[in-house]
Amino acid sequence: MHAELEYVSVGCSRTPHAVDWSGSGTVAYAAHETVALAREAEEGRGPARVFATLQGHSGRVNCVRWIPSLSSLSAELVSGGVDGKIIVWRKQKGGQFTVVQELSSHTASVNCVAGVYLLLSDREEGETPSIKTLIASASSDSTLKVWQRLNLDDEFSEVQSISFGRGFALCIDCCLLPSCSPVEPVLVTGGDDARVNIYIWNNGQFCRGLSVSGHKDWVRDVEVAREGRDLLLASCSQDASIRLWRICQQQQQDCKHKQQQEGEVEEELKLKGNTFCLSSGATVSVTLESVLIGHEDWVYSVCWWPRNSCHGTDQSDCSSADDCLQLLSSSIDKTVVLWKPDPVSGVWMEEVRVGEVGGNTLGFYGGLISPGGQLILAHDYQGGLHLWGREEKEEGEGGRSLDVWSSLPTIGGHFCGVQGLSWEPRGGAFLLSVSSDQTARLHAPWIRTGGEQRMWFEIARPQIHGYDMTCVAMTTSLQYTSGADEKVLRVFEAPANFVANLSRISREHLQKDGSDVPLGASVPSLGLSNKAVFTCGEGSEGKKITKNPFADHVPSFQPVDLTEPPVEAHLLQNTLWPETQKLYGHGYEIYCAAASPDGRYVASACKATKAEHAVIRIWEVSSWKQLQPLHHHSLTVTHLTFSPSSLFLLATSRDRTWSLWKHVGTDKNPPFQLCCSLEKSSKLHSRVIWTASWAHDDSCFATGSRDKKVLLWKRGESEEVWSVQSPPLEFQHSVTALDFSPLPTRDSRHVLSVGLESGHILLYSCSLGTMEWNLALSLDPSICHTATVKQLSWKPHNRTEDGQPESGSVLASCSHDNSVKLFRIRFCTD
């Protein structure tokens, strides 16, 4: 067997400095305990596919930063996390990224990192250049540490630790001072003292050259760019302002003032400029260039374009306005602003403002401009990524060219642990996932014109809830039930606008029965239920008018005819599904749910510490009436699964037992009867049983437990007898997810996928006759999860004309590492 990673959906860490864009176009962003790498699928369209997740941290990754690359070097990336580690990654010739070195010296979370290369000698033909690398890191332990590597093949070593006492450095940047020989590195920091500190390199360490004031609150970001022979330093603050400082070397002047020592602070920035001395004796002045006021709330990030221009060419002469420096700022006020200097007066003016108006977002943590300057990427408080692209359009009689920025679809995903998955049951047209981030997200392939390109995207967000979600089950192709940390099970049905968009995006034509079908849905203010929105006519300009019959103060839903995946703003507001039923009966929070393959029944269970609450409730889909409570377990039922024929219902529990229920017919009362169960005294499973799965032909099922074992159970001569048929599969970690392939392989073998608490996924096969297990495939850890695998689910598919499964099955997985992954599994037979 062979596995390929086909799709990764994961949200961005909800921290500043969590995203960076390399000069080659690769986007790196912090995603739980990994660093996700994404690239363009089409030029000019921005990041469209996550192709790798770099694993190495043992805690949440807070910050990532590309080291501005010299043309002769492979790309290097630096990441810092809650675990206090800094990891340096390098791109190899095959395109893979490997760990260069782990730097562990901080005693608390690393919040920001920066790096710079210093070319120490000219490169002779055939000679390896001597390149020094400096990395700076700031942590919640109130220190800033500097790491040095003397050559590319050497290791980093800590050369300096700067203490801020009771304060913190919230942002840092490294650059090279122009027109200096030898090369002079400069380190800039901003912190909770509302000051910007400038450090210069002297005798192998950074010494404070100047500390300037002006901001009235915490400085959230600093970034330096080169403009001719000067440096422009941008700083932003929680006081909603941005300040631009010009750093320039004065011509042929002696240093009249001694360099400031550690702890000394310049109390006031004078218009004539403050000066400090370099180790070479040259004098450098810092003057306030401009103050940019345009945001209404905290400004979290600033980004220059061209990016890392302090390593680039001289920009003192601008042939056009587009050649000069531009500055991008992002704020918690839900806007991202692009600033440009006026070509005549030089005054910095707001050029473009993009972002959200209203909606459910809580502002932006950061923003970046693509290397080509045609795209803006921002990440928000809820872990979402937003992308805007620039187009030139002609307007006016003179055909004047204007820049128009429009939203584009991009990558994204859940920002908390993913708790459940469910495929569209007919043929896997889409995948539904639910998470502790209180959302349900729908993933489907985007099939371009001609069918040549097939990329997975999030195309709908059917449910935005007020409770952490725990489970989901598709009952029909356009209906699902979900549970959350509440006592109610909720039922949702697809609106007409979603069905139409799915047919255009994925070319899946699903039929919606009935004439009175809602067009969409909206959530009332302070409400939890998605209310249906119906079409009631057209306006005077031919635009559709929507009406919600339930409330007058519901945020407006706008039907959108899509031919490509929706952008984040549409996902938040225009892709909800109407809620059609609430199912009451459980006494505590819903823990698990399952739907029968024939679509007739839904089973659900809730958290329980007593037998009276550890009840399984059976719901009839046609009427949504509770048919029967199933009493057997004494603690929480952890997993429910119907057999492929819908004849049996299997339940596993924290009480270390399982129960098997048979559907004896709708004319019987009760319709489900207990036919077999595992006695706790058997001790076949010694810990909680987390998961179970049925084989495709109902002949056997497997159970997985915290005791690190998987047991295979086969039916005996009668349906009341089920026994262990083979030695258990034993692992080094708890078994948390199981799923049998819906069809056997071409050589008639069962395939069982196993997910572990460590995040690892393995595939086992066994003969239908002997029931002996063989390890068929252990997925490469680099493409697996980094936290508990919560659920595995094979995509349903039909047999080919010769009755065999399609070439390449798709296995979906979700995990507490916030990600949903799709693996293309190819079955290889002799």
N, C-alpha and C positions, 0 to 999 in steps of 0.2 A: 504494500500500500504506500501511497504517497500523499502528503498533505500540503496544500498551498493556502496561505492567508489571503482571502478574497476581499474582506471588508472589516474595518475597525471603526466603531463609533464610540467615542469617548470625549467627554467635555474637558474644558480647560480648568486648571486649578484656580480657585477663586482668590488669587493673590496678585499684587502688582508684579511686574517684571517676569511674568509667566510665559511670554511669547517673544520670539525673536525670528527675524527673517534674514537668511544669509545672502551674501552677494550672488550666489549661484541660483537663488530662487527657492531653496528649501526652507520650509517653515518648521521650526521646532517649538513645541509648547509643552508645559508641564501638565501631566495628566495622572493624578493620584500619585503612585509611587514610580511612575515611568516618565520618560520623555518621548512624546509622540512626534514623529517626523512625517511631514506631508509635502507633496509636490503637485505641480500642475499636471492635469491630464490634457489640457489644451492651452496653447500659448495665449496669454492675456486674460485667462479666466480665473487665475488664482488657485490656491490649494484645493484640490478636489478629492484627494485620496491619501489616507494615512498608510504608508508603506512599511513602517517599522515602529516598534515601541521599545525603547532602550531601557533595560532593566539593570538595576544596580543599587538603587536606594531602598532603605528599609522603612522609610517614612514618606510622607507627602513631599513631592518636589515643589519647591516654592518659586524658583527662578531658573531661567536658562539664558545663556548668552553665547553667541558665536564670537570667537576671537577674529577680529578683522583680518582677513587672509591676505597674505602676499601671493602673487600670481604663481610662484613656484612651489607653494605648500599645499598639502591636503587640508581640507576643512577640519577645524577643531572646535568642539562645543564644550562649554562648561555649564554644569548644573549644580544647584545647591538645594538641600532639603531640610525637613524637620529633624532628620536623624543627625544633623550636624556635619554631614559629609559633603565634600565637594568632589565631583567626578569630572574628569577630563576625558572626552570622547574624541576619537579620530576616525575619519573616513578612510577606508582601505581601498585598494584598487578595484576590488569587486563591487564596491558600492556599500558594503556593510560598515557599520560603525562599531568599533571596539573600544573597550576601556583602556586608556593610556595609563591613568593613575588615579587612585583615590586619595584625597587629602582629608585627614581627620585630625583636627586640632581644636575646632570650636566645641564648646560645651553646651550649646543651645542651637536653636534653629538658624540656618543660614538664609538670609532674606534677599540678598542681592550679590551679584558677582560681576566682574569685568576683567578683561584681559587685553594685552597688547604685545605685538612682536617688535623686537629691536634688531635691525640688521646691522651687525657690528663691523662687518668687513665686506668689501666689494667681492662679488662672486667671479672667480676666474673660471675659464673654460675647463670643465671637467672637475672642478673643485666644489665640494659641499660648502654652502655658505655658513658662516657663523651667525646663528640667530638666537638671541636671548628672548625668553618669554616671561612676562610678568602677569600674575593673576592676583587680583585683590578680591577679598570677600568680607562682607559685613554680616554680623550675627546678632541675635537677641542677647548674647552674653556680653554686650556692650563693648565688643572689640572689633577691630578691623585688622585682618591679617593679610600679609603680602607674601606671595610664593614666587620663587624664581627658578627658572630652568635655563642653564647656561647654553645648552644646545638641544636640538630636537631629539637626539637619542638619549639625553640625560633624563634624570628624574627631577621633579619639583621638590624644593626644600623651602621650609618656612624661614624667611629672612627678617621678618618684622611683625610685631603685634602692637597695634595702637589702641589704647584704652580710652573710652569716652566717659569713664566714671559711671554715673547713673544714667547717662544718656545713651542714644543709639544713632548709628548711621543708617538711614533709611534708603539711601541711594548712593551709587558710586559710578564713576566713569574714568577710564584711562585713555590717554592720548599721547601724541608726540608733539612737542613744541616746534613749530616751523623755524627754519633759518638758524638752527643751532647746531654747532659742531664742537664736541661730539653730541650725539642725539640725546635730548633731554626729555624723559618721560614726565608726564604731569598726571596727578591723581586728584580728582574732584569728588567731594562728598557733600551730602546734605542730610540734615538730621532733625531731631525734635527740638533743637535749640533755635530753629528758624534761621540758621546761618549756612552759608556756603563756604566750605573750606577748600583751599587750594594747596596741594602738597607738591613739592619738587624733589627730584631724585638727587641725592647727595651722598657719596661714599657708600653706595650699596643699600641705602634706605631712603624712605620718603620723610622729608621734614616739612612742617607746615610753613608755607610761604606767606599766606594771607588768609584771613577769615573775614568775609564781608557780610554785612547785614542789609536788610531791606524788607524781607518777608516778615509777616506778622504771625505766622503759624508754621507748623511743621513743613519742611521742604520734602516733597514726595519724589521728585525725580530731577536728575541733572544729566545733560548730554552736551558733548563738545563737538564742534565741527570746525573745519578750516575754511577761512575766507582769505585768500591771498596769502600774505605773510603773517596774518593774525589768526587767532582762535576766537570763535564765538561760543560762549557758554550760555546755555538755556537752563533755567531752573524754574520749577513750578511748585506750588504750595497749596496747603489747605486754606489759604486766604483768598483762593480763587484767582490769583494773579500769576502771570508768567513774566520773568525778568530775563533780559538779555544782557550779558556782560561781554565786553571786548577785552581780550587778553593780547597784548602786543609787546614786542621787544623794542625798547627805546634805543635809538641809534647812538653809539659811541658815547655812552655816559658811564661815569663811575658810579659805583654803588654807594650812595651817601647814607643809606640807612642799613643798619644791620638786619639780617634776616630774622624774622620773628621766631622765637623759640617755642617749643611745645607749651601750650597753655596760655600763651599771649594772644590777645584778640584785638583786632582793629575795631574800635568802637563805632566808627562812622565812616561811611563811604563818601568821599568828597568828589565833586564833579571833576576836579582836576585829575583824579585817578590816584589809586594807591599803588605803591610799587613794592617789589621784592626782588631779591638777587638770586641768580642762578649760581651753581657751583663754578661756572666758568667766569663769574664776575659780571656778566651782563645783567642789565636791569630790565625787569618786566613790569608793565603797568596794567592795572585792571580798572576799567571805567564802565559805568552803567550806560548801556547803549539804548535800551528801550524797556518800557513796561507795557505788557499786553493785557488789556482788560476786555474780556468777552465772555467768560464763563460765569455762571451763577452759583457754582458750588465748588467743592474741592477739585483741584486739577491733579490727576494722578500720574500723568506721563507726558513727556515731550520727546519728539523724535525728529531729527534733521533729515532732510533729503537734499543732495545725495547722502546716503547713510555712510558713516565712518569716513567722511570726506577729509578728516584730519590726516588720513593716510593717502589721500588721492592727489590729484593734480592741482595746480594753481588756479584759483577761481577769481582772481582779482579783476579780470576783464570778462564781463558777461556780454555775450553777443546778443542775447535776448533775455527777456524776463524769466523764461523757463530754465535758463542755464544757471541762475543765481540760487542761493540757498533758500529752501522753504522749510517751514517748521510745522509739525503736526502736534496738536495737543488733544488730550482726551480727559474727560471730566465725569464726575459722578452725577452731573446734571443731565446725563443722557445724550451729550453731544460730543462730536469730534470736529475740530476746527483746523483748517489748513491756512497758515499765515504766509504772506509774501511781502517783500519790501516793494514799495512803489518805485517803478523804474526812474521816475523823475526826482521825487523828493527824498526817496530812501526811507520813508516812514512805513513801518510794518502795518499791514492792513489785513483784515479777514478776507480771504479769498473764497473759501468754500466751508460750508457747515453741513455736516451730515449727522445722522443719529436717529433717535426715536422721539416722537411726540406723543405723550401719554403712554398707553400700553402698560405692560406688567414688569418691565425691566427696571433695574435700580441703578443704572449708570454704568460707566466704563472704567475698567482698571488700567487699560493701556491701549495704545494704537501705534501702528507701524505703516510705513509707505514701502511699497515693493521696490526692488532695485531699479526697475524701469520707470518708476514714478507714475504708473498708470493705475495702481490699485491701492486701496486703503484697507487694512485689516485691523479690527479692534476686538478685544475680549471684554466681556461684561461681568457684572457681579454674580450672575447666575451661571457662569461657566460657558456661556454661549459665545460663538465666534461670528462676527459680522464682517461682510466684505462688500466694498463698493468699487466700481470700475469707472474709469473716465473715458468719455467719448467726445469727439469733436463734432459739433453740429453747426450748420450755417443758419443764421437768422438775420433778418433785416434785408433792406433793399441792396445794401452793399455786399451781401453775402459774408458778413462778419462771422468769424469762427468763434464759437463759445464752447467752453468746457461744461459738459453735463455729466454729473456723477449719478450712477444708478446702482441699486443693490443687486448683488449676484449671489447665487447659491454657493455654499461652502461646507466644509467639514464641521463636525460638532458631535454632541452626544450628552449623556447623563453626567451630572456632576456629583452624584452620590451613588452608593452601591446599587447595582441592578439586581432586583429580586426575582424576576420571572420573565419567561418568554412564551410566546404562543404563535405558531404559524397559521396563516390562512389555510383552513383544512382541505379545500378542494385540490390545490396543487402547489401551495406555497407561494402564492402571488406576492405576499408581503409577510413581514415579521413584526410582531407587536412586542414591545418590552415595557416593563414597569420598574420604577426605582424609588428609593427612599428620597429622591429629590422631588417627589410628589407629582410626577408626570408620567404619562403613558406616551410612548413615541413609536411611530410606525415607519419601518424601513422597507424600501422597495427599490428595485433596479430602475435606473434611468436609461432607457433604450433610445439612442439617438436615431436620427433619420438614416434609413438604410440598414439599421440593426447591427452596425459594425462595432459600436461602442456600447458597453453595458457596465455601468457604474452604479453602486448602491449609494443611496442618500436617504436621509430622513425626509419624508415627504408629507408627514402629518403629525400633529400632536393632539390626539383625540381627547385627552383628559389632562387638565391642569387642576390638581386637587389641593385640599388644605390639610391632608394627612399623608404621612409616608405610606407609599403603596407597597403591597406585599405579594400579590399574586394576580394572574390574569389567565383567562381561558377563552379561546374563540369557540363560539357555539355554531355559528354559520360563517359563511364567507364575509358577511357584512354586519356581524353582531358579536359582541364579546361581553363577558362579565369580569369585573375586577374587584379585588378586596384591598383594604388599607387598614391602618391602625384605628379602625372604628368598627362598630358592631354591624354595619350595614354592607351587604353585597349589592353592587350597582351594575346595571345593564345599560349598554350603549349600542346604538345602531348608526350605521354610516349614513351621512346626508348625501343628497344628490350631487352637490358640488364636489365632494370627494370622489364619488364614483366616476364622474366625468373626467376629473383631473387624472385619476389613476389610469384610465383608458388612454389618455394622451401621453402620460409620462412613461408608463410601464407596458402599455399595449395589452393590459389585462381588462377584458370586458366582462365585468361582473354585473349581474342583473339585480336591480332593486325592485322588489314586488310592491304593489300598491300605488295608488295615484296620489294620495295625500302624503308625499314624502317631503320632509323638511329640506330646505336648501342648505342650512348650516346650523350653527349653534353659537351661543354666547353665554358667558357667566355673569350673573348679576353681581353688583357690588356687595361685598360681604357675604356672598353666597358660595355654595359648594356644588350645586347642580348645574349641569349644562342645559340651558333652555333652548328648545327648538326655535329656529327662525325660518319663516315661510316667505315666499315671494307673493307680493300682492299687486304687482303691476309695474309700469315703467313711468319714469318722470318725463318732463317736457323735452329733455335732451336725449331721450332714449336710454337713460341709465336705469338699471334695475333698482327698485326700492324694496327694502326688506322690512319686515315687521315681526316683532316678537309679541305674541299674544299674552304673555305671562307677566311682563314687567315693562315699565316705561323707562327705567334707568339702567338698562343693560348696555354695556359697551357695544358700539355698532359693529355688526358683522358685514363685511363686504365680500360678496362672491367674486372669486378671482379665477379666470380661465387660464390654467397653467399648461405650458408645453415643456417646462423644465422644473426641477425641484424648487420648492418655495424658499424664500429667504427667511431669516429669523423672525422678522416682524410679522410676516404672514403666518408662520408656524404658531406664534403666540396668540394670534387673534382670529385667524380665518380658517383654521383646520380642525376645530373642535367637533366632536360628535355629540349629538343630542342624547341626553340620558332619558331612558324610557321606563325603567323600573328601579325600585328600591326593594331589596329583599331583607326582611327583618326576621329575627329569630335567635341569633347567636347572643350569648351573654357577655362575650369579651371580643377583643380585636380579632378580625379575620386573619387566619394564618396561611391557609392554602385552599385552592379550588381546582376543579377539573371538570371538563365537559366530555360527554360520551361522544365517540366518533360518529355515531348516527345523528347527533345533534338533538337528541330528545331530552337529555338529562344533564343537570349540573349538580355536582357534589361539592360541599364546602365544609370547613371546620375552622374553629377559632382556638385561641390560646386557652389553656386549661390547666388547673392544678388539682382539680377534683373530677371524679368520674361523671358527675352530673353535667359538667360543661364540655367534657371531651366527647361530644356527640357529633356525628356526621349528618348533615342535613341534605336531603335529596330534593331538588327542585325540578318541576316539569317545565320545559322551555316553552311549550305551546301556551300555557296559561300562567306561568310563573307562580304556581301554587306549590307550597311545600308538601311533598308527597309523604315523606317518612323520615323520622329521625332514627339513626342507626347508633345503638348503644353497645359499646364493648370495651373501649379503652379507658384508662384511668388518668392519663396525662395527655398533653397536647398531641393531636394528630399532625404529623410533620409533612406528610405527602399523600396525595390522592392520585390514582391513575386508573382509568378504565382500560380494559383489554381492547385490542383492535376490533373485535367483533361486537363490542359493547355489552357482552354477556356478563362480564365480571367487573367488580370494583375492588381494587386493592388499596388498603390503607396501612400506613406505617406510623409509629408513634414513639414518643419519648419514653414510654413505659417498656421499651425494648421488645415489643411484639408487633406482629402484623395481623390484620384480619382480612379475610376474603369473602366478599358478598356476591351472591349470584342474583341476576335479574330473572325472576321466575315468571314474568308476564304482567301486562298491564291489568289483566282481569283478576289478578291475585291481590290479596290484601293481607300482609304488606307485599309490595312488588319486589323488594330486595330482601333476601334472607342470607344469614350467615352460614356459609358452607364449610369454612375451615379457618383456623387461626393458629398462630404460634404461641405455645405456652411459655410463659416467662421462666418457668423452672427448667426448660430445656437448655437454657444458656447458650444457644447457638449464636445469638448475638448478645454480647455482654455490655454493650452501651447503646445509646439512643440510635434508632434506625432513622437515618435522614432521608433516604430516597429509595425508589423502586422503579422498575420498568418491565413491560411485557414484551415478549418476542412477537414477531409479526403474525404467528399462527395460533396464538393463545396456548401453545404447548408448554410454555415455561415462563417464569419471571425471575428477576434478579433483585436482591435487596442489598443496599450499601449502608454501612454503619460507622459510627464514631470509633468502633473497635478496630477500624482499619481493614475490614474484611468485606468481600462481596460473596454472597451465597447465591447459588442457582437452584431454583425450586422447580420440580417437574411433577406434572399430574400423574397420579397412579391409575389404578383400574377404575376408580370412581372420582367424582369431582370433589368429594370430601377428603381425599387423601392427596397431599402434596408433600414431597420430601426432597431433601438435599440430594442432588445427583452427582456432584463432583466435589473434589477438595476445594475449599474456599480460596479465592484470590486474596492475597495478603499484600498490604502496602505499608509504606512508612508514614503515611498521613491518613487522616480521616477521609472516608469516602462520602462525598456530599452531593454527587449528581451521577445519574445513570440514564442511559437511553439506548434501546436496541434500534438498529437500522430497520426501516420499514419493510425492506426486502432482503432476502438472502443474497449472498454473492453468487457469481456464476458457477462456483464449485459447491453450491448448496451449503453454505456455512452462515451461522448467525454472526452478526457483528455487534458488539456491545461497546459503547463509549463510556469511559469512566472519568469523572472529574474529582479532583482531590482538594483538600483544604489548602494545600500549598499553591494551587492554581494550575497544576500540571494536568494534562489530558492524555489518556492512553486509549488505544483501541485493541480489543481482544476479539478473537474469533473462536468459534467452537463448532464441531461437527453436529449436525442434527441428530445423528445416531449415537455417537459415543459420548457426547457432551463433555469433551476434554478441551480445556482452554489452551489457547496459544496467543502469545503477545504478537499482534499483527503490526502495530505501529505505536511508537511513543513520540508524540509531537515534540518538535524542537522547543526547548524551554524559551527560546527567544521570541516565539510567536504565541506562547501560552499566556495565561494570566499571572498576575503577581499576588493575588489574594484568592480567597475561597471561591471555587467554582460553584455558583448557586444553582444553575440549571443547564442541562444539555438537551438539545432537541434537533433531530434530523428533519430535514425538509421533506414534506410529503411529495411523492412524485408517482407518475404512472409507469407501468412497464413499457418497454419498447415492443416493436412488432413481434420479436421472437420470444417475448415473455420474460426477458431479463431486465434488470435495472439499467437506468441510463448510465452512460459513462461519466463518472464523476458525481458523487453525491455531495450535498451541502450539509454540514453540521454547524448548528448555531450554538453559541455558548454565551453565558453572562456571568458576571462575577462581582464580588464586593470591591473590585478595583475600578468600578464605575464604567466598565467597558462592555460592549456587545461585539462579538467577533463571529465572522463566518469563515469556515474552512472548507475548501474544495478537496474532498477525499476521493482519490482515484484507486479503485480496486484493481490490483494487478494479479492475474492468474496465469498459470503455466499454460 
